[in-house]
Amino acid sequence: MKQVKALLFLFMLLLPATVFADLTGKWICNDGGKYYMRQLGKEVFWYGEHSVNNPDWSNVASGYVDGNQIILRWADVPKGRIMQEGILILRLDNPNRATATYKTGGFGGSIWTRP
């Protein structure tokens, strides 16, 4: 199953994309975390954490923008105590708000806003 997800992710990365907005910046999520996103063309990278000094979780993600969607592969990193990974698809509701439409691996957040 993991191989199928990885192949789907790679296939989707090769599809042409229209960039909705520049997503670079600090985002706040309803999981209590802060996410630092960087967009380079249609590629997107982030670092997210629950707390700077004592995080329950911290994660990284990479993926791409396709129209009004962000398609990401994410993984927790050992700054936090949780170690999960998965796929995340976000719908860009507007340039400063994104809503999760698909989540795997136990990802907790579902709404991101850019202050």
Secondary structure by P-SEA (a helix, b strand, c coil): caaaaaaaaaaaaacbbbbcccccccccccccbbbbbbbcccbbbbccccccccccccccbbbbbcccbbbbbbbbcccccbbbbbbbbbbcccccbbbbccccccccccccccc
